Amino acid sequence: MGGAQAINYLTGLLRVKIVAVLLGPAGVGVIGLYTSAIGLLGTMTGLGLQGSAVRAIAHAQGQDDPLAVARTIRMLRRLCWATGLLGWLASVALAIPLSRLMFESTAHAWALSLLGGMLLLNAVSNGQLGLLQGLRRIGDIARVQVLAALLNTAVTIALYAWLHERGIVPVLLANALMSLFSSWWFARRVHVAPVSMNWAQALAEAKPLLGLGAAMMWSSVLTLLLDLFTRTLISRTLGLDAAGIYQAAWALSGLFASFVLGAMGTDFYPRLTAVIHDRNVAIRAVNEQTEIGILLAVPGLLGTLALADWVVWALYSTKFAPASDVLAWMVVGVFGRVLSWPLGYIQIAMGAARWFMATEAIFLTLQAALVIWLVPHFGVLGAAYAFAGCYVLHTAGMAWVAHRLIGFHWSSAVKRMAIISGALVLTALMCNRLLTEMPALLVGCALTIMGSLWSLRGLAQRLGANHRLVHSIQRVPGIRVLLKD
């Protein structure tokens, strides 16, 4: 999964560069608003089926009940088609109000109506990914991501080079189609036991899927509402160019977060679900996942802080230069996500829907309040301040919730690693903000090297001397000495 995410990350950066050069800040801002609006509608009509299906399939698989797995998969497929069509109808019905809200005109209503087709394609694709994840077919999920990344990159470059701004809607639809094809190609290989269901059985299968799914949908809807609200506030207050600056910083930080969290979450969620009723095992699993998350994230976070100006220039253009300041503060928020992310899965694995809905509502409302307060005073940078501040509080809050639910506590190793990594990130941030360009670059690179060696040493200790990744790393001259206990 890490390798697949790395390929996805690199191809995503290539797509970002092409879009930035061909469309500029305003075009990037339009793409961000389109994807936020369609993502919100898809989440509201998708009912959180992918996440709830993963839990249901993983639980049935853990009980070694192939018929239960088959019934869940069959109902999942039916519900995905139904919710996808519902989403498309909703996008057509709400196209004009959404266009007026985001752009203060109806000129973009036709595009939003057409983009509703993404919701059907994404719903079916997400259902197939949920099936693979629930069955823990991690290799197939990695192959899906690689294939989709390569196809989407080729399609994106070709269509934008041909159509420029007129290619935004075709590119988004084509990307959804390529993702659907990629997931179908591997999901079709899964053998599902034949099973028939009457209406009563179908309702019994649908109820748990929709119950937990509704809680997950609630969280996703609030997240996307916040994202859409933030983009709309920036666009209407500061203009489309400012929305493009925000989108650039958000995309870069989001790509890195997806690289770390996506690689771990694919297997961690179903694995935690299988052991959640054994508190000691669950606590150990969350602590182990947190350790790995910190070790994987630190080099990238430090490198991003050290090279923020260069990263924005290389992946976008000089027109996006203000995004580097925004990106630096978003990195702090990503670090908070890495710490709090494994804790959040405890609620989902337990099926604690009310706890999950309440905590998500509280923290997203807090972030919205910070955005309203800070954006008028600090511009686009205020949204980054809000993101960073909220995730610092989110980490503390999720630690308290996890303790209430399963008596969770961070191990001494996690506490020690959090302090060291937090000190490195904050030092790099201060260098980025307080020093002039060349001293900031030199100190930032030195911190990145220190953090990378510390992470490599920690990964080597946890993976063991016989792991193939450790063997590969030790071939680098001088690394073997540094990785010794």
N, C-alpha and C positions, 0 to 999 in steps of 0.2 A: 504493500500500500504506500509506503514511503517513496519507493521508486516511481510508482504511478502518479502520486501527487507531485513529485518533482517534475515529471514530464508535463503534467497539467499546468504546473506553475510556470515553467519556461515558455510553453506555447501560449499561455495566457498573457505573459509579458510581451510576447511578439505581437499578439492581437492588439494589446493596449497601445503599443508604439504605432502600429499602422493606423489605428483609429485616430490617435492624437494628431498625427501628421496630416492625414487626409481631411479630418473634420474640424480640428481646432477645439478650443474650450467650449464654445457654444454647442457644437455637435455632440461632444461628450456629455454636456449637461442635458441635452434632449434625450440621449440614450439612457442616462441615469433616471430621468423622470419616467420614461416609458417603462423601464424594467421595474421600477418601484411600484407603479400603478398596477401593472399586470401581475407582479408578484403578490401584491396585496389581495387582488381578486382571487388569484389561484389559491392562496392560503385560506381565505374565507370559505371558498367553495370546496376545497380539497379535504376538509374535515380531519386533517392530521393523519391520514390513513397510512402513509408510509411508516411513520414512527410507531404507531400502534400495531401495525401488522408485523413489524420486526419483533416486537415483544411477544405477540401471540404465536408467531411461527417458532421463535426460539424456545418458548415455553413448551409447546407441543413436541418439538424436536427433542428437547431435554427429557420429556416423559416417554420418548420412543413410541410415539403414537402416529403412524403414517396417515391414518384416516383423518385424525384431527388436523394434521398439517395440510392435507388435501382439501378439507372443508374450508380452512382459513384462506388458502390460496385461491380457491374458486370464488369465495365471497369477495376477496380483495379485488380480483379482476373485474367482477361486476360493478363494484362500487367505484373503481377508478374510472371506468367508462361513464358512469352516471355523473360523477362529480366533475369530470372533464367537460362534458357537454353543458352542465349547469354553469360552469365557469365561463364558457364561451358566450352563452346567452346573457350572463350578467355583464360581460364586457361590452356587448352591443347595447344593452339597456342603459349602462352608466357612462358610455363613451362621451357624450356631450357634457354632462356635469363634471366629469373628471378633467376634460380638456379646459373647461372654464376655470376650474379650481387651480390647475397647475400653470396654465399659459394665459389665462385671462382672455381666451377666445375659443371659438369652436373649430379652429382650423385643424386641430390634431385629432378630432373625433373619429375620422375615418381610419386613421392609423391605429388608434386604440381598439376599434371594432375588429380590424383585421388581426391584430396581435392577440385577440382572444383565442385564436386557433392554437396558440402556444399552450394554452391551459389544458386543452384536450391531449395534445402531444405529451406535455410534461406529466400529466396525471397518469397516463398509461406507462410512461417511462419510469416514473417514481415507484409505481406499483411493482414493476419488474425488478427494480433495484432493491425494494423492500423484501421481495422474495429471496433474492440472492443473499442479502445481509442476514435475514432471519435464519437461513440455512447455513450461515457462516461459510459461504463459498467466496472467500476473500480473494483468491486468485482471479476468479471470474470478474469480481467487482473492479479489481485493478485493471484487468484487460478492457473492460467497458470504458473506464475513464481514459485510458491511453488512446483507444480507438476514437472515442468521441472528441478528445482534445485535438488529435491530428486532423480529423475530418472537419471540425469546426474552424480550425485555423485556416485550412485550405479554402473553405467556402467563404470565410470572412474576408480574407485578403482579396480573393477574386472578385467578389461582389462590390466591395468598397472601392477597389481600383477601377471598376467599370462604372458604378453608379454614383459614387461619392455620397452626398447627403441623402439622395434618393434611395440609397441602398440600406438605410437603417432598418426599415420594416422587413424587407426581404431577408436581410442577414439574421435578424432575431428569429424569424420563422424557420429559416433553413437550419440554424443552430439547434432549435428544438427538434426538428425532424432528424438531424444527424444523431442527436442524443438518444432519440427513441429507437432508431435503427441499431445503434450500438448495444443498448440494453436488451433489445429483442434478440439479437444474434446469439447472446450467451444465455439468456433466460429460457430460450426454446430448448436448450439441452437438458433442462431440469426435468426429471421424470416425476410426474405427480400421479399418485394412485387414483384410479377412476372412482368417483363417488357421486351419488345423487342426493339431492336435498329437496324436501318439501318446503312450503312457506314457513312453517313453524321452525324447522331446523335452520333455514336461512336467517330468520330473525334472531334466533339464538346465537348464530355465528356473528351477525352484524353488530349486536348490542355491545359486546366488549370492545370491538374494533372502534366503534363510534364513540364509546364512553371515554376511553383514554385519548382517542384521537381528537375529541372536542377540546380537551385540556391542552393538548399540544397545539391545536389550531389556535386557541385563545392566545397562547404565548407568541406564536408566529405572527398572528394578526397584529398584536400590539407592537411587536418589533418592526413590522413593515409599516404600520401606521406612523410610528415614530420616525422611521427613515423617510417616508413620504412627506411628513410634516416638516422635517428638518430641511429637506431639499426644496420644498415649496417656499418655506420661510426665507431661505437663502436666495432663491431665484427671484422672489417678488420684492425682497428688501434690497438685494445687492446686484441682481441681474443674472442672466444666463452664464456669463463668463465666470462669475463667482461659483455658480452651481457646478460648472465644469472643473474648477479648482478643487472643490470639495469631493467631487466624484473621483478625481485622479488620486487624491490622498486616500480616500476610502477604498478604492479598488486595490491599491498597492498594499495597504495594511490588511485588507480582506484576503488577498491572495496568499499572503504569508500565513495568516491565521488558518486558512483552509488547508495549507500544506501540513501544518503541525496537527491541528485538531481533527481534520478529516482522516488523516492517516491512522490516528489512534482510535477514533470513534467508531469506525466501521466494524471492528471486532470487539471493542470494549463494551458497547451497549448490550449486545446479546450475551456476552460472557458475564457481565455483571447481573443481568436478569436471571441467569441460571443459578447464581449463588447468593442472591440478595437476601434470602431467608436465613442464611448462615452469617450472622453479623461479623464474626471475627474474620471469616474469609472475605466478606464484602469490604470491610475496612482495609484489609491488607491489599485487596485489588485496587481500591481507590488511591491508596498511598503509593503503590507501585506505579500506577498510571500518572500520578502527579509528578513523581520523580522523572519519569521518562519525558513527560511533557516539558518540564523545565530544561532538561538537558538538550532536547531537540530544539527548543525555542531560543535559548540564550544567544548562540552564535549569530543567528539571523537578525534578532532584535538589535544586538550591538552593531552589527554590520550596517543595518538600515539607518541607525542613528548616526554612525560615522560618515556614511556616504549619501545622506538624504538628498543633498543638492545634486549630486552626480546621478543618483538613481532617477530623480524626476527629469533631469535634463536628458538622460540616455533613453528613458522609456516613453517620455512625452516630447516636450520641446521647451524652448526658453519661455514661451508664452505661459507655461504652467509653473514657473519658478516659485510663486507664493505657496504652492502645494507642499514644498519641502518643510516649511514650518508647521503646517497642519499635520503632515505625516509624522513628524517627530513626536508630537503629543499623542497621536493615535497609537504609536508603538507602546506607550505606557498602558493604554487601555487594553491592547492585545496581551501584554504581560499579565494583566489582571484576569483576562479571559482564560489564559493557560492555567492559572492557579485555581480558578473557580469552576472551570468547565467539568472536571471529573465529579465534583460535588453535586452539580446539578443533575447528573444522571441517576443519582440515588433515588430521587423522587419519582422519576419516570420508571426505573426498574421495579420499584415497589408498587407502581400503579397508584401513587398518592396524588390523585388528580387535583384535589382541592389545595393542597400545599403548593403544588407546582403553579397553579393558576394565580394564587395569592402572591407568591414571591415574584413571579414575573411581572404582575401588574404593579407591584410596589416599586420595583427598581426601574421599570421602563417609564413609569410616571415621574419618578425622580429625575431621570435623564431628560425627559421632555421639559420639566420645570427648569433645569439647568440650561437647556438650549434656549428657551424663551428669555431667560435672564441674561445669558452671556453673548448670544449672537448680536443683539443690538449694540452691545458695548465693544466687542472685540472682532466683529465680522465673522468670516469663515473660521478663524482660529477659535472663536468661542464654542463652536460645535465640537472641535477637538478637545477643548478643555472639559466640556460636558461629558464626552465619551470616556476620557481618562478618569475623571473624578468618580463617575458612576461605577466603573468597574473596580476601583479601589474599594468602594463601599460594598459592592456586590460580593467580592471575595470574603469579606468579614461576615456579611449576612448569610451567605451560603454555608460557611463553616458552622454557624450557629444552628441553622436548619438541619444540617446533616447530623449534628450532635443530638438534636431533639429526636430525630427519626430512628437512628441506629446506634446512638452513642459514639458517633465518629469523633476521632481526634487525629490530628496530623502526627505522624511519627517524628521522632527527633531528627531523623535523616532529612525528612521533608522540610522541617522548620529550618534546619541549618542551610539546606540548599536554597530555600526561599530568601533567607537573609542575604546570602552571598550573591545570588543572581539579582535580587532587588537592588543591592548596593551597586552592582555593576551597571545595571540599566539606568539608575538615577544619576550616577556619575557621568555616564555617556550623554544623558540628556542635558545635564548642566554644561558639559563641554560644548555640546551643540548649540546651546542658547547663549552662552556667556563669552566664549572665545572667538577670536577672529578666524577666518576661513582656514588658513594653513595650520595654526596650532590645534584647532578643533579637529582637523583631519588626522594629524599625526597622533594626538592623544586618543582619538576615537579608534583608529586602526590598532593601536597598542592594546586598548581594552578589548577589542574584538579578538585579537590573537590570544590574549589571556583567557577570555571567556570560552573560546573554541577549544583550547587545550584542556581547560577544566571540564568542559562537557565531554570531550573525547575520553578523558580519563574515567569519568563517571559512567559513561556508556560501556566502556571496556570492562569495568568492574562488575557491572550488572549483567552483561551478556555472556561473560566468561571468556577465557583465553581461547577456547576451541571454536568460537563462533566465527563464521566466514567473514562477517563484516569486520571483526577485530583483526583477523588475519590480513585482510585487504589494507586496513589502515596502517598496520605495522610494517608494511612494505615501504612506506614513506621514510626516507632517511631521517634518523634521529627520533622518530615517533616512538619506537619500541622502548627507549629509555624513559621517555616522559610518561608512558602508560604503566610502568611498573609500579606495584604497591610500595 
